Amino acid sequence: NFGTVLLNGNTATGSQAVRINANRLTEDIVASLKQGTVFRLSDVSVDRDGGYLDISYEVAASGDYIDTLVLQSGEMRCEVLVMLHAVAPMTIEQAVQSVDFEVVYLDSVVVTKKFDSYIFIRDITGSMLIYDTGDGEGKRYGAGLKQGNVLRRVVGRFRNYYGVPEIAPSQAWSVERETVGCQPEVISKLDSTLVCHYVRIADAKITEDNLLSSNVIMRVVN
């Protein structure tokens, strides 16, 4: 089972080495796929004592892909399902519309700030938070991240935590270590184009109590 993969551009490709265990066979194993339209095999035979077989795939659209791997040695036969779930990556604007605990998939987001378990990210459509609690064994996925790093293949469960959209990651992402400039947006007027963005407002005046605040950081909502 290849699990869930993200389409990169218009396609998704990958491969996996599968261990074939065999015992007391008198003939080599003939390997084949029932359909062979998405998945490919590195070889059509495996030694009668077992060995490795590479299975690869290439898909051009979101969806569930299933095929059957057939292993035949003389009168001995085994069939195994090969499965893949391909999805198109979301923008942050799309992700923040999810319901709580829905799995979301992001690609190419920039780290704007990191503090302990809190990783703020953004793309051209908006910004949100990765709440990095780690892999369950005490290791955080975002250890060593810096502002400006680009994250690819961010997968996790969405949660709207008192108005703050966040992802609890379920697996490691890939990191491009080069930094991207990500200066905060400094604006003087709010409008609908800023929905889902974290923004900084310099010298915000609260007229009711006649107060003046400087460098207010907030998230714009509808």
Phi, psi and omega per residue, in radians:
N1 nan 2.020 3.131
F2 -1.321 -0.197 -3.130
G3 1.265 -2.622 -3.109
T4 -1.715 2.289 3.092
V5 -2.184 2.635 3.117
L6 -1.681 2.379 3.019
L7 -1.202 2.285 3.116
N8 -1.874 1.799 -2.985
G9 1.345 -2.030 -3.133
N10 -1.915 -0.013 -3.070
T11 -2.430 2.895 2.979
A12 -2.409 2.273 3.129
T13 -2.276 2.737 3.102
G14 -3.136 3.019 3.107
S15 -2.644 2.830 -3.121
Q16 -2.626 2.347 3.094
A17 -1.561 2.164 -3.103
V18 -1.911 2.285 3.103
R19 -1.443 2.166 3.094
I20 -1.784 1.971 3.122
N21 -1.615 2.352 -3.134
A22 -2.468 2.636 -3.108
N23 -2.616 2.271 3.060
R24 1.076 0.587 3.046
L25 -1.568 2.571 3.122
T26 -1.813 -0.209 3.130
E27 -2.257 2.684 3.065
D28 -1.094 2.820 -3.075
I29 -1.633 2.242 3.049
V30 -1.654 2.169 -3.100
A31 -1.894 2.433 3.108
S32 -2.718 2.885 3.051
L33 -2.019 2.438 -3.107
K34 -1.141 -0.678 -3.124
Q35 -1.802 -0.995 3.106
G36 1.258 0.346 -3.114
T37 -1.560 -0.491 -3.133
V38 -1.987 -0.800 -3.074
F39 -1.628 2.643 3.132
R40 -2.309 2.638 3.103
L41 -1.898 2.491 3.122
S42 -1.278 -0.364 -3.102
D43 -2.689 2.824 3.121
V44 -1.838 0.025 3.126
S45 -2.495 2.642 3.085
V46 -2.305 2.501 -3.138
D47 -0.975 2.593 -3.096
R48 -1.112 -0.340 3.062
D49 -1.580 0.059 3.112
G50 1.735 3.048 -3.134
G51 2.892 -2.836 -3.101
Y52 -1.874 2.581 3.098
L53 -2.346 2.210 3.113
D54 -1.543 2.261 3.038
I55 -2.009 2.214 -3.130
S56 -2.137 2.912 -3.141
Y57 -2.598 2.795 2.975
E58 -2.621 2.109 -3.138
V59 -2.238 2.687 -3.086
A60 -2.115 0.166 -3.131
A61 -2.681 2.737 3.078
S62 -1.161 2.635 3.089
G63 2.620 3.094 3.080
D64 -1.754 2.270 -3.112
Y65 -2.107 2.251 -3.099
I66 -2.363 2.397 3.032
D67 -2.477 3.026 -3.134
T68 -2.136 2.134 3.051
L69 -1.514 2.173 -3.122
V70 -1.922 2.210 3.098
L71 -2.059 2.137 -3.045
Q72 -2.263 2.247 3.051
S73 -2.397 1.812 -3.055
G74 1.052 -2.149 3.127
E75 -1.583 -0.091 3.127
M76 -1.485 2.333 -3.075
R77 -2.468 2.452 3.109
C78 -2.420 2.409 3.090
E79 -2.138 2.361 -3.115
V80 -2.341 2.369 3.096
L81 -1.301 2.442 3.000
V82 -1.991 2.152 -2.997
M83 -2.245 2.582 3.127
L84 -2.628 2.363 3.055
H85 -2.068 1.962 -3.111
A86 -1.832 2.350 -3.140
V87 -2.319 2.657 3.029
A88 -1.484 2.413 3.135
P89 -1.158 2.605 3.114
M90 -1.625 2.741 2.856
T91 -1.468 2.882 3.092
I92 -1.111 -0.646 3.115
E93 -1.017 -0.682 3.096
Q94 -1.266 -0.711 -3.074
A95 -1.099 -0.685 -3.072
V96 -1.261 -0.109 3.051
Q97 -1.558 -0.004 -3.094
S98 -1.256 2.792 3.041
V99 -1.514 2.783 -3.116
D100 -0.972 2.357 3.070
F101 1.291 0.134 3.005
E102 -1.286 2.487 3.113
V103 -1.369 2.262 3.125
V104 -2.126 2.720 -3.067
Y105 -2.290 2.064 -3.141
L106 -2.039 2.662 3.067
D107 -2.464 2.466 3.088
S108 1.008 1.171 3.034
V109 -2.032 2.658 -3.052
V110 -1.870 2.390 3.066
V111 -1.356 2.092 3.114
T112 -1.685 -0.455 3.103
K113 -2.863 2.547 3.076
K114 -2.346 2.271 3.070
F115 -2.494 1.888 3.127
D116 0.999 -2.077 -3.120
S117 -1.483 -0.061 -3.038
Y118 -1.741 2.076 3.132
I119 -2.125 1.942 3.116
F120 -1.525 2.310 -3.112
I121 -2.264 2.807 3.056
R122 -2.704 2.764 2.904
D123 -2.295 -2.871 -3.053
I124 -1.280 -0.189 -3.075
T125 -1.760 -0.270 -3.092
G126 2.896 -2.879 -3.109
S127 -2.570 2.746 3.112
M128 -2.783 -3.024 -3.034
L129 -2.086 2.403 2.899
I130 -1.730 2.097 3.079
Y131 -1.696 1.726 -2.935
D132 -1.586 1.629 3.098
T133 -1.576 -0.105 3.039
G134 1.687 -3.046 -3.024
D135 -1.583 0.164 -3.132
G136 1.553 -0.128 3.132
E137 -2.078 0.393 3.071
G138 1.530 0.045 -3.137
K139 -1.891 2.151 3.115
R140 -1.471 2.492 3.135
Y141 -1.162 -0.542 -3.031
G142 -1.680 0.305 3.124
A143 -1.056 2.242 3.116
G144 1.538 -0.015 3.123
L145 -1.199 2.606 3.089
K146 -2.293 2.781 3.082
Q147 -0.995 2.316 3.131
G148 1.692 -0.229 3.063
N149 -1.105 2.525 3.095
V150 -1.758 2.210 3.127
L151 -1.818 2.382 3.084
R152 -2.154 2.547 3.114
R153 1.065 0.993 3.047
V154 -1.528 2.073 -3.099
V155 -2.207 2.328 3.111
G156 -3.117 -3.104 -3.133
R157 -1.653 2.357 -3.118
F158 -1.463 2.574 3.007
R159 -2.622 2.342 3.028
N160 -1.632 1.757 -3.033
Y161 -1.680 1.638 -3.122
Y162 0.898 0.797 3.096
G163 1.573 -0.119 3.104
V164 -1.776 1.978 3.137
P165 -1.302 2.284 -3.110
E166 -2.501 2.767 3.076
I167 -2.073 2.325 2.946
A168 -1.718 1.855 -3.019
P169 -1.146 2.534 3.141
S170 -1.912 -0.096 3.118
Q171 -2.790 2.901 3.141
A172 -1.246 2.585 3.061
W173 -1.857 2.976 3.032
S174 -1.673 2.595 -3.036
V175 -2.174 2.269 2.954
E176 -1.666 1.979 -2.955
R177 -1.252 -0.367 3.104
E178 -1.135 2.597 -3.060
T179 -1.679 2.619 3.098
V180 -2.046 2.337 3.121
G181 -1.038 2.234 -3.108
C182 -2.483 1.041 3.086
Q183 -1.147 2.462 3.132
P184 -1.084 2.586 3.066
E185 -1.278 2.202 3.083
V186 -1.940 2.055 -3.029
I187 -2.293 2.877 3.092
S188 -2.042 -0.126 -3.099
K189 -2.497 2.414 3.111
L190 -1.759 2.392 3.001
D191 -2.577 -3.113 -3.000
S192 -1.142 -0.355 -3.137
T193 -1.216 -0.250 -3.096
L194 -1.719 0.110 3.113
V195 -1.015 2.357 -3.127
C196 1.380 0.081 3.100
H197 -1.744 2.489 2.868
Y198 -1.509 2.279 -3.088
V199 -2.309 2.779 3.052
R200 -2.039 2.240 3.140
I201 -1.931 2.075 3.131
A202 -1.403 2.315 3.056
D203 0.949 1.123 3.106
A204 -1.513 2.182 -3.113
K205 -1.743 2.164 3.087
I206 -1.687 1.818 -2.922
T207 -1.269 -0.515 -3.044
E208 -1.070 -0.748 -3.135
D209 -1.839 0.129 3.111
N210 0.990 0.791 -3.140
L211 -1.876 2.766 3.104
L212 -2.253 2.153 3.107
S213 -2.029 2.564 -3.122
S214 -2.027 2.446 3.099
N215 0.973 0.943 3.082
V216 -1.307 2.236 3.085
I217 -1.895 2.256 -3.057
M218 -2.621 2.894 3.044
R219 -1.965 2.306 -3.076
V220 -1.504 2.252 3.091
V221 -2.208 2.901 3.104
N222 -1.185 nan nan
